[in-house]
Amino acid sequence: MKVELVTTLKRQATRILSELQASKEPVLITEHGRPSAYLIDVEDYEFMQQRLELLEGIARGEKAITEGRTLSKEKAKERMSKWLS
């Protein structure tokens, strides 16, 4: 992973963004020697957001199972038929 100072980002943003788009390698931005932010490619960010939504859905489903908030196949079909009619 590439690391850049925040001052370098301020001065050379065009170059850093161009390199990011070419390499798709995230850039860690540091400020006062500490991590401050990551720059990542737009497609990578959108992919991560989609994956996060999917994982959150799975987590909600697992929680519903452990809490006993599930339906039988027949009951689920009955509820679905109302939406599909």
PyMOL Python script that loads the backbone (N, CA, C, O; Angstrom):
from pymol import cmd

cmd.read_pdbstr("""\
ATOM      1  N   MET A   1       0.848  -1.174   0.000  1.00  0.00           N
ATOM      2  CA  MET A   1       0.000   0.000   0.000  1.00  0.00           C
ATOM      3  C   MET A   1       0.892   1.236   0.000  1.00  0.00           C
ATOM      4  O   MET A   1       1.913   1.312   0.684  1.00  0.00           O
ATOM      5  N   LYS A   2       0.460   2.177  -0.788  1.00  0.00           N
ATOM      6  CA  LYS A   2       1.178   3.436  -0.872  1.00  0.00           C
ATOM      7  C   LYS A   2       0.826   4.328   0.315  1.00  0.00           C
ATOM      8  O   LYS A   2      -0.304   4.309   0.802  1.00  0.00           O
ATOM      9  N   VAL A   3       1.791   5.099   0.769  1.00  0.00           N
ATOM     10  CA  VAL A   3       1.571   6.039   1.871  1.00  0.00           C
ATOM     11  C   VAL A   3       2.000   7.423   1.404  1.00  0.00           C
ATOM     12  O   VAL A   3       3.077   7.591   0.832  1.00  0.00           O
ATOM     13  N   GLU A   4       1.153   8.403   1.653  1.00  0.00           N
ATOM     14  CA  GLU A   4       1.460   9.787   1.282  1.00  0.00           C
ATOM     15  C   GLU A   4       1.133  10.712   2.453  1.00  0.00           C
ATOM     16  O   GLU A   4       0.206  10.464   3.223  1.00  0.00           O
ATOM     17  N   LEU A   5       1.904  11.762   2.563  1.00  0.00           N
ATOM     18  CA  LEU A   5       1.629  12.795   3.558  1.00  0.00           C
ATOM     19  C   LEU A   5       0.457  13.646   3.086  1.00  0.00           C
ATOM     20  O   LEU A   5       0.261  13.809   1.882  1.00  0.00           O
ATOM     21  N   VAL A   6      -0.314  14.182   4.002  1.00  0.00           N
ATOM     22  CA  VAL A   6      -1.429  15.033   3.638  1.00  0.00           C
ATOM     23  C   VAL A   6      -0.930  16.259   2.884  1.00  0.00           C
ATOM     24  O   VAL A   6      -1.616  16.744   1.984  1.00  0.00           O
ATOM     25  N   THR A   7       0.247  16.771   3.231  1.00  0.00           N
ATOM     26  CA  THR A   7       0.794  17.931   2.514  1.00  0.00           C
ATOM     27  C   THR A   7       1.137  17.569   1.070  1.00  0.00           C
ATOM     28  O   THR A   7       0.980  18.393   0.169  1.00  0.00           O
ATOM     29  N   THR A   8       1.604  16.343   0.850  1.00  0.00           N
ATOM     30  CA  THR A   8       1.879  15.890  -0.515  1.00  0.00           C
ATOM     31  C   THR A   8       0.572  15.783  -1.296  1.00  0.00           C
ATOM     32  O   THR A   8       0.518  16.150  -2.470  1.00  0.00           O
ATOM     33  N   LEU A   9      -0.477  15.285  -0.652  1.00  0.00           N
ATOM     34  CA  LEU A   9      -1.780  15.206  -1.299  1.00  0.00           C
ATOM     35  C   LEU A   9      -2.261  16.590  -1.716  1.00  0.00           C
ATOM     36  O   LEU A   9      -2.786  16.764  -2.815  1.00  0.00           O
ATOM     37  N   LYS A  10      -2.083  17.567  -0.843  1.00  0.00           N
ATOM     38  CA  LYS A  10      -2.498  18.932  -1.158  1.00  0.00           C
ATOM     39  C   LYS A  10      -1.758  19.467  -2.380  1.00  0.00           C
ATOM     40  O   LYS A  10      -2.352  20.134  -3.227  1.00  0.00           O
ATOM     41  N   ARG A  11      -0.473  19.176  -2.470  1.00  0.00           N
ATOM     42  CA  ARG A  11       0.363  19.724  -3.544  1.00  0.00           C
ATOM     43  C   ARG A  11       0.285  18.914  -4.834  1.00  0.00           C
ATOM     44  O   ARG A  11       0.429  19.465  -5.926  1.00  0.00           O
ATOM     45  N   GLN A  12       0.058  17.613  -4.709  1.00  0.00           N
ATOM     46  CA  GLN A  12       0.156  16.746  -5.881  1.00  0.00           C
ATOM     47  C   GLN A  12      -1.065  15.844  -6.040  1.00  0.00           C
ATOM     48  O   GLN A  12      -0.936  14.678  -6.414  1.00  0.00           O
ATOM     49  N   ALA A  13      -2.232  16.376  -5.759  1.00  0.00           N
ATOM     50  CA  ALA A  13      -3.453  15.578  -5.807  1.00  0.00           C
ATOM     51  C   ALA A  13      -3.676  14.951  -7.180  1.00  0.00           C
ATOM     52  O   ALA A  13      -4.055  13.783  -7.271  1.00  0.00           O
ATOM     53  N   THR A  14      -3.448  15.707  -8.240  1.00  0.00           N
ATOM     54  CA  THR A  14      -3.667  15.183  -9.585  1.00  0.00           C
ATOM     55  C   THR A  14      -2.793  13.967  -9.858  1.00  0.00           C
ATOM     56  O   THR A  14      -3.273  12.968 -10.394  1.00  0.00           O
ATOM     57  N   ARG A  15      -1.518  14.042  -9.495  1.00  0.00           N
ATOM     58  CA  ARG A  15      -0.602  12.919  -9.713  1.00  0.00           C
ATOM     59  C   ARG A  15      -1.016  11.711  -8.879  1.00  0.00           C
ATOM     60  O   ARG A  15      -1.042  10.588  -9.383  1.00  0.00           O
ATOM     61  N   ILE A  16      -1.338  11.933  -7.613  1.00  0.00           N
ATOM     62  CA  ILE A  16      -1.711  10.839  -6.716  1.00  0.00           C
ATOM     63  C   ILE A  16      -2.991  10.150  -7.217  1.00  0.00           C
ATOM     64  O   ILE A  16      -3.078   8.922  -7.224  1.00  0.00           O
ATOM     65  N   LEU A  17      -3.972  10.943  -7.630  1.00  0.00           N
ATOM     66  CA  LEU A  17      -5.220  10.366  -8.141  1.00  0.00           C
ATOM     67  C   LEU A  17      -4.988   9.606  -9.444  1.00  0.00           C
ATOM     68  O   LEU A  17      -5.585   8.553  -9.670  1.00  0.00           O
ATOM     69  N   SER A  18      -4.132  10.135 -10.286  1.00  0.00           N
ATOM     70  CA  SER A  18      -3.813   9.453 -11.547  1.00  0.00           C
ATOM     71  C   SER A  18      -3.158   8.099 -11.280  1.00  0.00           C
ATOM     72  O   SER A  18      -3.503   7.103 -11.915  1.00  0.00           O
ATOM     73  N   GLU A  19      -2.217   8.066 -10.344  1.00  0.00           N
ATOM     74  CA  GLU A  19      -1.557   6.813  -9.981  1.00  0.00           C
ATOM     75  C   GLU A  19      -2.548   5.830  -9.354  1.00  0.00           C
ATOM     76  O   GLU A  19      -2.482   4.626  -9.604  1.00  0.00           O
ATOM     77  N   LEU A  20      -3.453   6.344  -8.549  1.00  0.00           N
ATOM     78  CA  LEU A  20      -4.475   5.502  -7.922  1.00  0.00           C
ATOM     79  C   LEU A  20      -5.358   4.851  -8.981  1.00  0.00           C
ATOM     80  O   LEU A  20      -5.647   3.656  -8.909  1.00  0.00           O
ATOM     81  N   GLN A  21      -5.782   5.635  -9.954  1.00  0.00           N
ATOM     82  CA  GLN A  21      -6.636   5.097 -11.010  1.00  0.00           C
ATOM     83  C   GLN A  21      -5.903   4.060 -11.851  1.00  0.00           C
ATOM     84  O   GLN A  21      -6.508   3.089 -12.304  1.00  0.00           O
ATOM     85  N   ALA A  22      -4.612   4.259 -12.061  1.00  0.00           N
ATOM     86  CA  ALA A  22      -3.828   3.320 -12.871  1.00  0.00           C
ATOM     87  C   ALA A  22      -3.531   2.025 -12.123  1.00  0.00           C
ATOM     88  O   ALA A  22      -3.634   0.936 -12.688  1.00  0.00           O
ATOM     89  N   SER A  23      -3.162   2.148 -10.849  1.00  0.00           N
ATOM     90  CA  SER A  23      -2.719   0.967 -10.088  1.00  0.00           C
ATOM     91  C   SER A  23      -3.835   0.289  -9.303  1.00  0.00           C
ATOM     92  O   SER A  23      -3.730  -0.890  -8.966  1.00  0.00           O
ATOM     93  N   LYS A  24      -4.904   1.029  -9.009  1.00  0.00           N
ATOM     94  CA  LYS A  24      -6.002   0.542  -8.153  1.00  0.00           C
ATOM     95  C   LYS A  24      -5.528   0.221  -6.735  1.00  0.00           C
ATOM     96  O   LYS A  24      -6.240  -0.433  -5.973  1.00  0.00           O
ATOM     97  N   GLU A  25      -4.341   0.677  -6.389  1.00  0.00           N
ATOM     98  CA  GLU A  25      -3.767   0.421  -5.060  1.00  0.00           C
ATOM     99  C   GLU A  25      -4.196   1.539  -4.100  1.00  0.00           C
ATOM    100  O   GLU A  25      -3.961   2.712  -4.389  1.00  0.00           O
ATOM    101  N   PRO A  26      -4.818   1.201  -2.971  1.00  0.00           N
ATOM    102  CA  PRO A  26      -5.223   2.233  -2.012  1.00  0.00           C
ATOM    103  C   PRO A  26      -4.026   3.059  -1.536  1.00  0.00           C
ATOM    104  O   PRO A  26      -2.889   2.588  -1.502  1.00  0.00           O
ATOM    105  N   VAL A  27      -4.320   4.293  -1.173  1.00  0.00           N
ATOM    106  CA  VAL A  27      -3.285   5.202  -0.679  1.00  0.00           C
ATOM    107  C   VAL A  27      -3.657   5.596   0.740  1.00  0.00           C
ATOM    108  O   VAL A  27      -4.755   6.095   0.987  1.00  0.00           O
ATOM    109  N   LEU A  28      -2.742   5.370   1.669  1.00  0.00           N
ATOM    110  CA  LEU A  28      -2.936   5.787   3.059  1.00  0.00           C
ATOM    111  C   LEU A  28      -2.403   7.207   3.195  1.00  0.00           C
ATOM    112  O   LEU A  28      -1.241   7.469   2.884  1.00  0.00           O
ATOM    113  N   ILE A  29      -3.235   8.111   3.653  1.00  0.00           N
ATOM    114  CA  ILE A  29      -2.837   9.503   3.871  1.00  0.00           C
ATOM    115  C   ILE A  29      -2.518   9.667   5.351  1.00  0.00           C
ATOM    116  O   ILE A  29      -3.323   9.327   6.218  1.00  0.00           O
ATOM    117  N   THR A  30      -1.333  10.191   5.620  1.00  0.00           N
ATOM    118  CA  THR A  30      -0.932  10.402   7.013  1.00  0.00           C
ATOM    119  C   THR A  30      -0.860  11.892   7.318  1.00  0.00           C
ATOM    120  O   THR A  30      -0.573  12.720   6.453  1.00  0.00           O
ATOM    121  N   GLU A  31      -1.127  12.194   8.560  1.00  0.00           N
ATOM    122  CA  GLU A  31      -1.064  13.572   9.048  1.00  0.00           C
ATOM    123  C   GLU A  31      -0.360  13.549  10.398  1.00  0.00           C
ATOM    124  O   GLU A  31      -0.802  12.872  11.327  1.00  0.00           O
ATOM    125  N   HIS A  32       0.718  14.280  10.498  1.00  0.00           N
ATOM    126  CA  HIS A  32       1.545  14.301  11.709  1.00  0.00           C
ATOM    127  C   HIS A  32       2.018  12.896  12.062  1.00  0.00           C
ATOM    128  O   HIS A  32       2.086  12.534  13.237  1.00  0.00           O
ATOM    129  N   GLY A  33       2.343  12.108  11.043  1.00  0.00           N
ATOM    130  CA  GLY A  33       2.870  10.768  11.258  1.00  0.00           C
ATOM    131  C   GLY A  33       1.838   9.706  11.611  1.00  0.00           C
ATOM    132  O   GLY A  33       2.188   8.561  11.895  1.00  0.00           O
ATOM    133  N   ARG A  34       0.581  10.085  11.592  1.00  0.00           N
ATOM    134  CA  ARG A  34      -0.480   9.134  11.946  1.00  0.00           C
ATOM    135  C   ARG A  34      -1.434   8.929  10.764  1.00  0.00           C
ATOM    136  O   ARG A  34      -1.663   9.851   9.981  1.00  0.00           O
ATOM    137  N   PRO A  35      -1.986   7.723  10.638  1.00  0.00           N
ATOM    138  CA  PRO A  35      -2.969   7.486   9.577  1.00  0.00           C
ATOM    139  C   PRO A  35      -4.160   8.434   9.726  1.00  0.00           C
ATOM    140  O   PRO A  35      -4.685   8.627  10.823  1.00  0.00           O
ATOM    141  N   SER A  36      -4.571   9.019   8.605  1.00  0.00           N
ATOM    142  CA  SER A  36      -5.666   9.982   8.642  1.00  0.00           C
ATOM    143  C   SER A  36      -6.832   9.566   7.741  1.00  0.00           C
ATOM    144  O   SER A  36      -7.995   9.757   8.095  1.00  0.00           O
ATOM    145  N   ALA A  37      -6.509   8.996   6.571  1.00  0.00           N
ATOM    146  CA  ALA A  37      -7.571   8.610   5.632  1.00  0.00           C
ATOM    147  C   ALA A  37      -6.999   7.663   4.585  1.00  0.00           C
ATOM    148  O   ALA A  37      -5.784   7.556   4.414  1.00  0.00           O
ATOM    149  N   TYR A  38      -7.894   6.986   3.898  1.00  0.00           N
ATOM    150  CA  TYR A  38      -7.515   6.151   2.765  1.00  0.00           C
ATOM    151  C   TYR A  38      -8.137   6.742   1.509  1.00  0.00           C
ATOM    152  O   TYR A  38      -9.277   7.206   1.531  1.00  0.00           O
ATOM    153  N   LEU A  39      -7.397   6.725   0.434  1.00  0.00           N
ATOM    154  CA  LEU A  39      -7.947   7.019  -0.883  1.00  0.00           C
ATOM    155  C   LEU A  39      -8.073   5.688  -1.595  1.00  0.00           C
ATOM    156  O   LEU A  39      -7.110   4.927  -1.683  1.00  0.00           O
ATOM    157  N   ILE A  40      -9.278   5.407  -2.108  1.00  0.00           N
ATOM    158  CA  ILE A  40      -9.466   4.162  -2.846  1.00  0.00           C
ATOM    159  C   ILE A  40     -10.211   4.462  -4.140  1.00  0.00           C
ATOM    160  O   ILE A  40     -10.899   5.475  -4.260  1.00  0.00           O
ATOM    161  N   ASP A  41     -10.060   3.572  -5.092  1.00  0.00           N
ATOM    162  CA  ASP A  41     -10.709   3.689  -6.377  1.00  0.00           C
ATOM    163  C   ASP A  41     -12.226   3.646  -6.201  1.00  0.00           C
ATOM    164  O   ASP A  41     -12.726   2.934  -5.330  1.00  0.00           O
ATOM    165  N   VAL A  42     -12.956   4.395  -7.013  1.00  0.00           N
ATOM    166  CA  VAL A  42     -14.418   4.470  -6.912  1.00  0.00           C
ATOM    167  C   VAL A  42     -15.051   3.095  -7.078  1.00  0.00           C
ATOM    168  O   VAL A  42     -15.942   2.738  -6.307  1.00  0.00           O
ATOM    169  N   GLU A  43     -14.611   2.310  -8.067  1.00  0.00           N
ATOM    170  CA  GLU A  43     -15.189   0.984  -8.280  1.00  0.00           C
ATOM    171  C   GLU A  43     -14.949   0.082  -7.078  1.00  0.00           C
ATOM    172  O   GLU A  43     -15.834  -0.680  -6.689  1.00  0.00           O
ATOM    173  N   ASP A  44     -13.760   0.161  -6.486  1.00  0.00           N
ATOM    174  CA  ASP A  44     -13.468  -0.640  -5.298  1.00  0.00           C
ATOM    175  C   ASP A  44     -14.361  -0.230  -4.131  1.00  0.00           C
ATOM    176  O   ASP A  44     -14.854  -1.081  -3.392  1.00  0.00           O
ATOM    177  N   TYR A  45     -14.566   1.074  -3.968  1.00  0.00           N
ATOM    178  CA  TYR A  45     -15.429   1.566  -2.893  1.00  0.00           C
ATOM    179  C   TYR A  45     -16.859   1.057  -3.080  1.00  0.00           C
ATOM    180  O   TYR A  45     -17.479   0.570  -2.135  1.00  0.00           O
ATOM    181  N   GLU A  46     -17.381   1.174  -4.311  1.00  0.00           N
ATOM    182  CA  GLU A  46     -18.747   0.730  -4.571  1.00  0.00           C
ATOM    183  C   GLU A  46     -18.884  -0.777  -4.358  1.00  0.00           C
ATOM    184  O   GLU A  46     -19.899  -1.236  -3.834  1.00  0.00           O
ATOM    185  N   PHE A  47     -17.878  -1.548  -4.758  1.00  0.00           N
ATOM    186  CA  PHE A  47     -17.894  -2.994  -4.541  1.00  0.00           C
ATOM    187  C   PHE A  47     -17.925  -3.304  -3.041  1.00  0.00           C
ATOM    188  O   PHE A  47     -18.683  -4.167  -2.600  1.00  0.00           O
ATOM    189  N   MET A  48     -17.102  -2.600  -2.264  1.00  0.00           N
ATOM    190  CA  MET A  48     -17.086  -2.819  -0.813  1.00  0.00           C
ATOM    191  C   MET A  48     -18.425  -2.463  -0.184  1.00  0.00           C
ATOM    192  O   MET A  48     -18.871  -3.148   0.736  1.00  0.00           O
ATOM    193  N   GLN A  49     -19.074  -1.406  -0.660  1.00  0.00           N
ATOM    194  CA  GLN A  49     -20.380  -1.014  -0.127  1.00  0.00           C
ATOM    195  C   GLN A  49     -21.417  -2.095  -0.416  1.00  0.00           C
ATOM    196  O   GLN A  49     -22.230  -2.420   0.449  1.00  0.00           O
ATOM    197  N   GLN A  50     -21.394  -2.658  -1.632  1.00  0.00           N
ATOM    198  CA  GLN A  50     -22.336  -3.731  -1.976  1.00  0.00           C
ATOM    199  C   GLN A  50     -22.090  -4.957  -1.106  1.00  0.00           C
ATOM    200  O   GLN A  50     -23.031  -5.584  -0.619  1.00  0.00           O
ATOM    201  N   ARG A  51     -20.834  -5.286  -0.918  1.00  0.00           N
ATOM    202  CA  ARG A  51     -20.497  -6.451  -0.089  1.00  0.00           C
ATOM    203  C   ARG A  51     -20.933  -6.211   1.355  1.00  0.00           C
ATOM    204  O   ARG A  51     -21.448  -7.122   2.003  1.00  0.00           O
ATOM    205  N   LEU A  52     -20.735  -5.007   1.860  1.00  0.00           N
ATOM    206  CA  LEU A  52     -21.145  -4.677   3.222  1.00  0.00           C
ATOM    207  C   LEU A  52     -22.656  -4.814   3.392  1.00  0.00           C
ATOM    208  O   LEU A  52     -23.122  -5.346   4.400  1.00  0.00           O
ATOM    209  N   GLU A  53     -23.424  -4.335   2.406  1.00  0.00           N
ATOM    210  CA  GLU A  53     -24.881  -4.473   2.467  1.00  0.00           C
ATOM    211  C   GLU A  53     -25.283  -5.942   2.510  1.00  0.00           C
ATOM    212  O   GLU A  53     -26.177  -6.322   3.266  1.00  0.00           O
ATOM    213  N   LEU A  54     -24.632  -6.756   1.708  1.00  0.00           N
ATOM    214  CA  LEU A  54     -24.930  -8.189   1.688  1.00  0.00           C
ATOM    215  C   LEU A  54     -24.614  -8.821   3.044  1.00  0.00           C
ATOM    216  O   LEU A  54     -25.417  -9.591   3.572  1.00  0.00           O
ATOM    217  N   LEU A  55     -23.456  -8.501   3.602  1.00  0.00           N
ATOM    218  CA  LEU A  55     -23.074  -9.061   4.904  1.00  0.00           C
ATOM    219  C   LEU A  55     -24.012  -8.596   6.016  1.00  0.00           C
ATOM    220  O   LEU A  55     -24.321  -9.362   6.930  1.00  0.00           O
ATOM    221  N   GLU A  56     -24.465  -7.340   5.941  1.00  0.00           N
ATOM    222  CA  GLU A  56     -25.412  -6.848   6.941  1.00  0.00           C
ATOM    223  C   GLU A  56     -26.743  -7.592   6.836  1.00  0.00           C
ATOM    224  O   GLU A  56     -27.371  -7.884   7.854  1.00  0.00           O
ATOM    225  N   GLY A  57     -27.174  -7.900   5.614  1.00  0.00           N
ATOM    226  CA  GLY A  57     -28.397  -8.673   5.418  1.00  0.00           C
ATOM    227  C   GLY A  57     -28.270 -10.068   5.999  1.00  0.00           C
ATOM    228  O   GLY A  57     -29.193 -10.569   6.640  1.00  0.00           O
ATOM    229  N   ILE A  58     -27.121 -10.694   5.773  1.00  0.00           N
ATOM    230  CA  ILE A  58     -26.878 -12.021   6.342  1.00  0.00           C
ATOM    231  C   ILE A  58     -26.896 -11.957   7.867  1.00  0.00           C
ATOM    232  O   ILE A  58     -27.475 -12.825   8.522  1.00  0.00           O
ATOM    233  N   ALA A  59     -26.267 -10.937   8.427  1.00  0.00           N
ATOM    234  CA  ALA A  59     -26.235 -10.784   9.887  1.00  0.00           C
ATOM    235  C   ALA A  59     -27.648 -10.600  10.449  1.00  0.00           C
ATOM    236  O   ALA A  59     -27.977 -11.151  11.499  1.00  0.00           O
ATOM    237  N   ARG A  60     -28.489  -9.816   9.741  1.00  0.00           N
ATOM    238  CA  ARG A  60     -29.882  -9.639  10.202  1.00  0.00           C
ATOM    239  C   ARG A  60     -30.622 -10.969  10.163  1.00  0.00           C
ATOM    240  O   ARG A  60     -31.400 -11.281  11.064  1.00  0.00           O
ATOM    241  N   GLY A  61     -30.375 -11.753   9.112  1.00  0.00           N
ATOM    242  CA  GLY A  61     -31.018 -13.065   9.005  1.00  0.00           C
ATOM    243  C   GLY A  61     -30.589 -14.005  10.114  1.00  0.00           C
ATOM    244  O   GLY A  61     -31.412 -14.710  10.698  1.00  0.00           O
ATOM    245  N   GLU A  62     -29.296 -14.012  10.399  1.00  0.00           N
ATOM    246  CA  GLU A  62     -28.794 -14.872  11.485  1.00  0.00           C
ATOM    247  C   GLU A  62     -29.373 -14.444  12.827  1.00  0.00           C
ATOM    248  O   GLU A  62     -29.707 -15.288  13.659  1.00  0.00           O
ATOM    249  N   LYS A  63     -29.493 -13.145  13.037  1.00  0.00           N
ATOM    250  CA  LYS A  63     -30.072 -12.649  14.296  1.00  0.00           C
ATOM    251  C   LYS A  63     -31.540 -13.064  14.405  1.00  0.00           C
ATOM    252  O   LYS A  63     -31.999 -13.458  15.476  1.00  0.00           O
ATOM    253  N   ALA A  64     -32.270 -12.973  13.297  1.00  0.00           N
ATOM    254  CA  ALA A  64     -33.677 -13.382  13.303  1.00  0.00           C
ATOM    255  C   ALA A  64     -33.801 -14.863  13.652  1.00  0.00           C
ATOM    256  O   ALA A  64     -34.710 -15.254  14.385  1.00  0.00           O
ATOM    257  N   ILE A  65     -32.907 -15.674  13.141  1.00  0.00           N
ATOM    258  CA  ILE A  65     -32.937 -17.110  13.448  1.00  0.00           C
ATOM    259  C   ILE A  65     -32.696 -17.343  14.932  1.00  0.00           C
ATOM    260  O   ILE A  65     -33.428 -18.098  15.572  1.00  0.00           O
ATOM    261  N   THR A  66     -31.671 -16.696  15.482  1.00  0.00           N
ATOM    262  CA  THR A  66     -31.362 -16.909  16.906  1.00  0.00           C
ATOM    263  C   THR A  66     -32.462 -16.377  17.812  1.00  0.00           C
ATOM    264  O   THR A  66     -32.648 -16.876  18.921  1.00  0.00           O
ATOM    265  N   GLU A  67     -33.197 -15.359  17.343  1.00  0.00           N
ATOM    266  CA  GLU A  67     -34.292 -14.803  18.136  1.00  0.00           C
ATOM    267  C   GLU A  67     -35.616 -15.519  17.868  1.00  0.00           C
ATOM    268  O   GLU A  67     -36.643 -15.169  18.449  1.00  0.00           O
ATOM    269  N   GLY A  68     -35.589 -16.512  16.998  1.00  0.00           N
ATOM    270  CA  GLY A  68     -36.800 -17.266  16.714  1.00  0.00           C
ATOM    271  C   GLY A  68     -37.799 -16.535  15.834  1.00  0.00           C
ATOM    272  O   GLY A  68     -38.977 -16.891  15.810  1.00  0.00           O
ATOM    273  N   ARG A  69     -37.350 -15.526  15.118  1.00  0.00           N
ATOM    274  CA  ARG A  69     -38.253 -14.771  14.244  1.00  0.00           C
ATOM    275  C   ARG A  69     -38.192 -15.334  12.825  1.00  0.00           C
ATOM    276  O   ARG A  69     -37.756 -14.658  11.893  1.00  0.00           O
ATOM    277  N   THR A  70     -38.634 -16.571  12.678  1.00  0.00           N
ATOM    278  CA  THR A  70     -38.641 -17.225  11.373  1.00  0.00           C
ATOM    279  C   THR A  70     -40.047 -17.715  11.045  1.00  0.00           C
ATOM    280  O   THR A  70     -40.916 -17.788  11.913  1.00  0.00           O
ATOM    281  N   LEU A  71     -40.247 -18.050   9.772  1.00  0.00           N
ATOM    282  CA  LEU A  71     -41.546 -18.540   9.318  1.00  0.00           C
ATOM    283  C   LEU A  71     -41.377 -19.919   8.711  1.00  0.00           C
ATOM    284  O   LEU A  71     -40.304 -20.276   8.224  1.00  0.00           O
ATOM    285  N   SER A  72     -42.444 -20.678   8.748  1.00  0.00           N
ATOM    286  CA  SER A  72     -42.445 -21.955   8.034  1.00  0.00           C
ATOM    287  C   SER A  72     -42.516 -21.650   6.540  1.00  0.00           C
ATOM    288  O   SER A  72     -42.860 -20.540   6.133  1.00  0.00           O
ATOM    289  N   LYS A  73     -42.184 -22.652   5.738  1.00  0.00           N
ATOM    290  CA  LYS A  73     -42.232 -22.489   4.285  1.00  0.00           C
ATOM    291  C   LYS A  73     -43.639 -22.105   3.837  1.00  0.00           C
ATOM    292  O   LYS A  73     -43.803 -21.244   2.973  1.00  0.00           O
ATOM    293  N   GLU A  74     -44.646 -22.736   4.416  1.00  0.00           N
ATOM    294  CA  GLU A  74     -46.029 -22.479   4.041  1.00  0.00           C
ATOM    295  C   GLU A  74     -46.434 -21.038   4.394  1.00  0.00           C
ATOM    296  O   GLU A  74     -47.067 -20.346   3.596  1.00  0.00           O
ATOM    297  N   LYS A  75     -46.063 -20.608   5.583  1.00  0.00           N
ATOM    298  CA  LYS A  75     -46.410 -19.249   6.024  1.00  0.00           C
ATOM    299  C   LYS A  75     -45.694 -18.205   5.154  1.00  0.00           C
ATOM    300  O   LYS A  75     -46.268 -17.172   4.809  1.00  0.00           O
ATOM    301  N   ALA A  76     -44.444 -18.490   4.809  1.00  0.00           N
ATOM    302  CA  ALA A  76     -43.694 -17.577   3.956  1.00  0.00           C
ATOM    303  C   ALA A  76     -44.338 -17.486   2.573  1.00  0.00           C
ATOM    304  O   ALA A  76     -44.459 -16.393   2.018  1.00  0.00           O
ATOM    305  N   LYS A  77     -44.752 -18.627   2.011  1.00  0.00           N
ATOM    306  CA  LYS A  77     -45.430 -18.637   0.711  1.00  0.00           C
ATOM    307  C   LYS A  77     -46.724 -17.830   0.762  1.00  0.00           C
ATOM    308  O   LYS A  77     -47.046 -17.085  -0.163  1.00  0.00           O
ATOM    309  N   GLU A  78     -47.460 -17.994   1.866  1.00  0.00           N
ATOM    310  CA  GLU A  78     -48.718 -17.255   2.042  1.00  0.00           C
ATOM    311  C   GLU A  78     -48.460 -15.758   2.027  1.00  0.00           C
ATOM    312  O   GLU A  78     -49.160 -15.019   1.334  1.00  0.00           O
ATOM    313  N   ARG A  79     -47.482 -15.304   2.768  1.00  0.00           N
ATOM    314  CA  ARG A  79     -47.167 -13.867   2.800  1.00  0.00           C
ATOM    315  C   ARG A  79     -46.652 -13.378   1.451  1.00  0.00           C
ATOM    316  O   ARG A  79     -47.000 -12.278   1.022  1.00  0.00           O
ATOM    317  N   MET A  80     -45.841 -14.166   0.788  1.00  0.00           N
ATOM    318  CA  MET A  80     -45.283 -13.783  -0.500  1.00  0.00           C
ATOM    319  C   MET A  80     -46.384 -13.685  -1.557  1.00  0.00           C
ATOM    320  O   MET A  80     -46.344 -12.809  -2.421  1.00  0.00           O
ATOM    321  N   SER A  81     -47.362 -14.582  -1.486  1.00  0.00           N
ATOM    322  CA  SER A  81     -48.440 -14.583  -2.496  1.00  0.00           C
ATOM    323  C   SER A  81     -49.211 -13.265  -2.471  1.00  0.00           C
ATOM    324  O   SER A  81     -49.721 -12.828  -3.502  1.00  0.00           O
ATOM    325  N   LYS A  82     -49.301 -12.630  -1.306  1.00  0.00           N
ATOM    326  CA  LYS A  82     -49.988 -11.344  -1.195  1.00  0.00           C
ATOM    327  C   LYS A  82     -49.236 -10.269  -1.988  1.00  0.00           C
ATOM    328  O   LYS A  82     -49.860  -9.389  -2.581  1.00  0.00           O
ATOM    329  N   TRP A  83     -47.917 -10.336  -2.001  1.00  0.00           N
ATOM    330  CA  TRP A  83     -47.102  -9.360  -2.717  1.00  0.00           C
ATOM    331  C   TRP A  83     -47.085  -9.634  -4.213  1.00  0.00           C
ATOM    332  O   TRP A  83     -47.026  -8.707  -5.021  1.00  0.00           O
ATOM    333  N   LEU A  84     -47.137 -10.893  -4.573  1.00  0.00           N
ATOM    334  CA  LEU A  84     -46.992 -11.287  -5.971  1.00  0.00           C
ATOM    335  C   LEU A  84     -48.307 -11.291  -6.740  1.00  0.00           C
ATOM    336  O   LEU A  84     -48.305 -11.470  -7.958  1.00  0.00           O
ATOM    337  N   SER A  85     -49.430 -11.096  -6.049  1.00  0.00           N
ATOM    338  CA  SER A  85     -50.740 -11.120  -6.717  1.00  0.00           C
ATOM    339  C   SER A  85     -51.001  -9.816  -7.432  1.00  0.00           C
ATOM    340  O   SER A  85     -52.052  -9.650  -8.050  1.00  0.00           O
TER     341      SER A  85
END
""", "prot")
cmd.dss("prot")
cmd.show_as("cartoon", "prot")
cmd.util.cbc("prot")
cmd.orient("prot")
